[in-house]
Structures are given as structure tokens and as C-alpha cells.
Amino acid sequence: MTSSNRLHRPRLPRTVAGLVPTLTGPLQTRLRDWVVGVFPRNEQLAIEYDQPLGDPGLFGPDSVTWRIHSDFPGMMAGGIGALMLQTLHPAALAGVWDHSNFRHDLIGRLRRTTAFVAGTSYAPTGEAERLIARVRRIHAKVTGRTEDGRPYAANSPKLLTWVHVTEVSSFLRGYLLYANPELPLALQDRYYAENARVAEALGARKVPKSVAEVEAYFASVQGDLAFTVRSREVLAVLAGMSLPIPMSGVSKHLFLGAGAALLPDWAAARIGRTRVERLRDAAAERTLRALGPVFRAALRDGIGARACRRVGVPVETLHQLPVD
């Protein structure tokens, strides 16, 4: 059940390394437009990131969270990996099955999750608290029964903990694999401890706050997990979704494979990833590791950068590890 967080340092191909310094003009604009096309501004949430000046939000510029959540390749792949992981919990899956339009708008669900993570990570404190209160109100209405007839509620502390741990563990694994495989273990622990604040504000309890606690948590919930017919259908919808961008098929399969590559071995086995699929996942992993610097060069002025300007620190702060 254990899984190493020490991943091999990726080597940057010379062709990609040569691209980064010259990534300006049309190519940079096209990459930025690609990301905005997938995750446009959520008008319904209308999150304010620029005011009030000096407000650090829930985490602030000294946090590990600001570093990890600013890395687009790791977060994009991590979000996909978390969604795949969540299909293994019948109660979490039942909430999606009964109370969302996932068959026709899975990308919308991903966008809403992305907006919540971004807002709670980088928005001022009042905005982050507003987003948490909004999600709590939505969760209060999400109840029902699982496939085998057991009652579930989205505001169940145990269920909230499952969703939280699948997300933050996938984001951390994404950062380790696609950005910085040498992030010190102490900072990995600190990342989990920081993000427990959001989970607990949503109503989660007994939230793991270190790498060791997360691994122990996953070991403890194995008896609650199952790969069902519903799991298979949600994954099929995920594999078939269309992104509102040029070359949707290529980019979709890149991030699906890169996300699947983040699954712990026990989860990949439960989901039944075939040998051919694992080979494709590995190819997607290598491709995203190679293209990561290109994405980062094109996305220097994102939400994390706005948060840095709000609190008066250099944007480069996002790329420098905090003091351990």
C-alpha cells in the first residue's frame, strides 16, 4: 500500500529547452488561450483576486500551497487523477451520479472544482470563506442512496475527508512528477497540513496532515472502495469528453494519460488499467514532463501572479520554495 513520493527528476529534451526562451508572441498567446478555453472565468462565482490589497487569503505567499497550486501541468493532471480516484468510492460516486449532469457536462464539473480550488488557494480571505460557505450550502442538499441501497450525504465528514484526500494527494503527486520531484518531505507534510484547513472548514474530520498519515488513511479505507458499473461509466464519459479548444483529442488524451499516471498502484489495479493503457499513460507522462516548461512560460500571469501582486511580493515567489 505504500507509494514513494520520490520520483525521478525529468530530463528536459533539448528541443523543448530551446523553445522556452523564445516562447513569445503568437505561440504564447495560443497556449494561454488554450488554457482559458478549457477554464474560462466563472461568471457565476465572480471571484475577486485583486482586492483588498495586503490580504494573504487562507494561505499566503509563505505557503507551500501557493507553489504547488500555481503549476498548471501538475494541477491539470492532478485534477484528472483525483476524479478517477474518486470513482472508487460508491458514496462519492453516487453523489455525482444522482446530483450532477456529468454525462453531458463533465467539463463543467471540472471547471467548478478548479474555480473552488483556485479561489480558496489565492483569493482574499473573505472570498475564500464565501466559496466554502457556498459549497456547504450545496452539499446540504446532496443526499440519496448508493448502488447497494446505503444512505449517503455529501456533508458527511468521512465522505468530505475522502474527496479532500484524493484531491490534495493527486495535486501533490502531480507537482512531484511534473514540476519538482525533489520537494523535501517536510514541505510535502506542510502542504497537507495547510490544506486540512479547507477540508475542516467544509466539515471534514480526522483529516490526514502528512505524507505518512495520507498513506495510512488510504490503507484504512480500502474496505470501503469498489470499482462498479457506475465507476466504469463515469470513466467512459471522462475518456469521451470534448474540450472546447483546438486539437481537443490530442490534448485530452495527453492529460487523461498524465492524470492516470498519477494513480497509486493499488488504485490503478482496482480500476483495471490494462498493460496497453499503462504504456499509453507512461507516454503521456513523458510528454507532459517535456512540455511542462513550455506551459509555465506561457502562463506566467495567472491567478497566482495576481495574488502575489495583491500582497506585494514578486511573482517569482511562486517558483521559490518557502523556508522549510
C-alpha positions in Angstrom: 0.0 0.0 0.0 2.9 2.4 0.4 3.9 4.5 -2.5 7.0 6.6 -2.9 6.8 10.4 -3.3 10.4 10.4 -4.5 10.1 10.5 -8.3 12.8 10.6 -10.8 13.9 14.1 -12.0 12.7 14.6 -15.5 15.2 15.5 -18.2 14.2 18.3 -20.5 14.7 17.5 -24.1 17.0 19.9 -25.9 14.3 20.8 -28.5 11.9 21.8 -25.7 14.6 23.6 -23.7 15.3 25.7 -26.8 11.6 26.6 -27.1 11.2 28.2 -23.7 13.4 31.3 -24.2 11.7 32.1 -27.5 8.1 31.5 -26.3 6.7 34.9 -27.0 4.1 36.4 -29.3 1.6 34.1 -31.1 2.7 30.8 -29.6 2.5 32.2 -26.1 -0.9 33.7 -26.8 -2.2 30.5 -28.3 -1.2 28.4 -25.3 -2.7 31.0 -22.9 -5.9 31.0 -25.0 -5.9 27.1 -24.9 -6.0 27.2 -21.1 -8.6 29.9 -20.9 -10.7 28.0 -23.4 -10.8 25.0 -21.0 -11.1 27.0 -17.8 -12.7 30.4 -18.6 -13.6 32.9 -15.9 -16.5 31.6 -13.9 -19.0 34.4 -14.1 -21.4 32.7 -11.6 -18.7 32.7 -8.9 -17.2 36.0 -9.9 -14.2 35.6 -7.7 -12.3 38.7 -6.7 -8.5 38.2 -6.6 -7.1 41.7 -6.6 -8.7 43.4 -3.6 -8.3 44.1 -0.7 -4.6 44.8 -1.0 -2.4 43.1 1.5 -4.9 40.3 2.3 -3.0 37.0 2.2 -6.1 34.8 1.9 -6.2 31.4 3.7 -2.5 30.5 2.8 -0.4 33.5 1.8 2.9 33.8 0.0 4.9 31.8 2.5 2.8 28.7 2.0 3.7 25.5 0.1 0.2 25.6 -1.3 0.9 28.7 -3.4 3.8 27.0 -5.1 2.1 23.7 -5.8 -1.3 25.1 -6.9 0.4 27.5 -9.4 1.8 24.7 -11.5 -0.6 24.2 -14.4 0.7 20.8 -15.7 0.7 19.2 -12.2 -2.7 20.6 -11.2 -4.4 19.7 -14.5 -3.1 16.2 -14.4 -3.8 16.0 -10.7 -7.4 17.1 -11.1 -8.0 14.3 -13.7 -6.2 11.8 -11.4 -8.4 12.8 -8.4 -11.6 12.4 -10.4 -10.5 8.9 -11.5 -9.6 8.0 -7.9 -12.9 9.3 -6.6 -14.8 6.8 -8.8 -13.7 4.1 -6.4 -15.9 5.3 -3.5 -19.5 4.3 -4.0 -20.9 7.1 -1.9 -18.9 9.9 -3.6 -19.8 8.4 -6.9 -23.5 8.3 -6.0 -23.5 12.0 -5.3 -22.1 12.7 -8.8 -24.5 10.1 -10.3 -27.6 11.5 -8.7 -27.0 15.2 -8.4 -25.0 16.3 -11.5 -25.2 16.4 -15.2 -21.9 14.6 -15.6 -22.9 12.7 -18.8 -23.3 15.9 -20.7 -21.3 18.5 -18.7 -18.3 16.8 -17.1 -16.0 19.6 -18.2 -18.4 21.9 -16.3 -17.8 19.9 -13.2 -14.1 20.1 -13.6 -14.3 23.9 -14.2 -16.3 24.4 -11.0 -13.8 22.3 -9.0 -11.0 24.2 -10.5 -12.6 27.5 -9.6 -13.1 26.4 -6.0 -9.5 25.2 -5.6 -8.1 28.4 -7.2 -10.4 30.7 -5.1 -9.6 29.0 -1.8 -5.9 29.0 -2.6 -5.4 32.5 -3.9 -8.4 34.8 -3.3 -8.6 37.1 -0.3 -9.9 35.6 3.0 -13.4 36.8 2.7 -13.8 35.5 -0.9 -12.3 32.1 0.1 -14.8 31.9 3.1 -17.7 32.8 0.8 -16.8 30.0 -1.6 -16.6 27.5 1.3 -20.0 28.6 2.6 -21.5 28.2 -0.9 -20.2 24.7 -1.2 -21.5 23.8 2.3 -25.0 25.0 1.2 -24.8 22.9 -1.9 -23.7 19.8 0.0 -26.6 20.1 2.4 -28.9 19.3 -0.5 -26.9 16.3 -1.8 -28.3 13.1 -0.3 -29.5 9.8 -1.5 -28.6 6.1 -1.6 -25.7 4.2 -3.1 -26.0 1.4 -5.7 -26.4 -1.1 -2.9 -29.0 1.0 -1.0 -26.9 2.6 1.7 -27.7 6.2 2.6 -25.2 8.9 1.8 -24.9 12.7 2.3 -22.3 15.0 0.7 -21.8 16.8 4.0 -20.8 13.5 5.8 -17.4 14.2 7.5 -16.0 10.9 6.3 -17.0 11.5 2.7 -15.6 15.0 2.7 -12.3 13.6 4.0 -12.2 11.1 1.1 -12.8 13.8 -1.5 -10.3 16.1 0.1 -7.5 13.5 0.4 -8.0 12.2 -3.2 -7.6 15.8 -4.4 -4.6 17.0 -2.4 -2.7 13.8 -2.8 -3.2 13.9 -6.6 -2.2 17.6 -6.7 1.0 16.8 -4.7 1.8 13.7 -6.9 1.3 15.9 -10.0 3.7 18.5 -8.6 6.3 15.9 -7.8 6.1 14.2 -11.1 5.7 17.1 -13.5 7.4 20.0 -11.6 9.7 19.2 -8.7 10.4 15.6 -7.8 12.8 16.7 -5.0 10.4 18.7 -2.9 11.5 18.0 0.6 9.4 15.6 2.7 8.9 18.3 5.3 7.3 20.6 2.7 5.1 17.8 1.5 3.9 17.3 5.0 3.4 21.1 5.4 1.3 21.1 2.2 -1.1 18.5 3.6 -1.3 20.3 7.0 -2.0 23.7 5.2 -4.8 22.3 3.1 -6.5 20.5 6.0 -7.8 23.9 6.9 -10.1 24.0 3.9 -11.3 20.4 4.4 -12.2 21.1 8.0 -14.0 24.3 7.1 -16.1 22.2 4.8 -16.9 19.8 7.6 -14.3 17.0 7.2 -12.9 15.4 10.3 -9.8 13.4 11.1 -8.1 14.9 8.1 -4.6 13.5 7.5 -1.9 16.1 7.7 1.3 14.4 6.5 2.5 12.0 3.8 2.6 9.2 6.3 -1.0 10.0 7.5 -2.3 10.1 3.9 -0.8 6.7 3.2 -2.3 5.3 6.4 -5.6 6.9 5.5 -5.7 5.2 2.1 -4.8 1.9 3.7 -7.7 2.3 6.2 -10.4 2.9 3.6 -9.7 0.0 1.3 -12.7 -1.9 2.5 -15.0 1.0 1.6 -13.9 1.1 -2.0 -15.2 -0.7 -5.1 -14.9 -0.4 -8.9 -18.5 -0.7 -10.1 -20.6 -0.4 -13.2 -21.1 3.2 -12.3 -17.3 3.7 -11.9 -16.8 2.3 -15.4 -19.4 4.6 -16.9 -18.1 7.8 -15.4 -14.6 6.9 -16.6 -16.0 6.3 -20.1 -17.6 9.7 -20.0 -14.3 11.2 -18.9 -12.5 9.5 -21.8 -15.1 10.6 -24.3 -15.5 14.3 -23.2 -14.7 17.0 -25.7 -12.7 20.0 -24.7 -13.7 23.4 -26.2 -10.3 24.0 -27.8 -8.4 23.3 -31.0 -6.9 19.7 -31.2 -9.2 18.6 -28.4 -8.5 15.0 -28.9 -4.7 15.3 -28.7 -4.7 17.5 -25.6 -7.5 15.4 -23.9 -5.6 12.2 -24.2 -2.4 13.8 -23.1 -3.9 15.0 -19.8 -6.1 11.9 -19.3 -2.9 9.7 -19.6 -0.9 12.1 -17.5 -3.6 12.0 -14.8 -3.9 8.3 -14.9 -0.1 8.0 -14.4 -0.6 9.7 -11.0 -2.8 6.9 -9.7 -1.3 4.9 -6.8 -0.6 1.3 -7.9 -3.5 -0.1 -5.8 -5.9 2.3 -7.4 -4.7 1.6 -11.0 -5.2 -2.1 -10.2 -8.7 -1.7 -8.9 -9.7 0.4 -11.9 -8.2 -2.3 -14.1 -5.8 -0.2 -16.2 -4.6 -2.6 -18.9 -1.0 -3.1 -19.9 -1.6 -1.1 -23.1 -3.3 1.7 -21.1 -0.4 1.9 -18.7 2.0 2.1 -21.6 -0.1 5.0 -23.0 -0.2 6.6 -19.6 3.6 6.4 -19.4 4.0 8.0 -22.8 1.6 10.8 -21.8 3.6 11.3 -18.6 6.9 11.7 -20.5 5.2 14.1 -23.0 3.8 16.3 -20.3 7.1 16.4 -18.3 8.8 17.6 -21.5 6.1 20.2 -22.3 5.8 21.4 -18.7 8.3 24.3 -19.1 6.5 25.5 -22.2 3.2 25.7 -20.4 4.8 27.5 -17.5 6.5 30.0 -19.8 3.2 30.8 -21.4 1.2 31.1 -18.2 3.3 33.5 -16.1 0.4 35.9 -15.4 -2.2 33.7 -13.9 -4.2 33.8 -10.7 -1.2 33.1 -8.5 0.6 36.1 -10.0 -2.4 38.3 -9.3 -2.4 37.1 -5.7 1.3 38.0 -5.5 0.7 41.5 -6.7 -2.2 41.8 -4.2 0.1 41.1 -1.2 3.1 42.9 -2.7 5.6 40.1 -3.3 7.4 39.3 -6.6 5.7 36.8 -8.9 9.0 34.8 -8.7 7.9 33.9 -5.2 5.8 31.1 -6.7 8.9 29.4 -8.1 11.0 29.6 -4.9 10.5 27.1 -2.1 9.5 28.5 1.2 11.8 28.1 4.2 11.5 24.5 5.4 
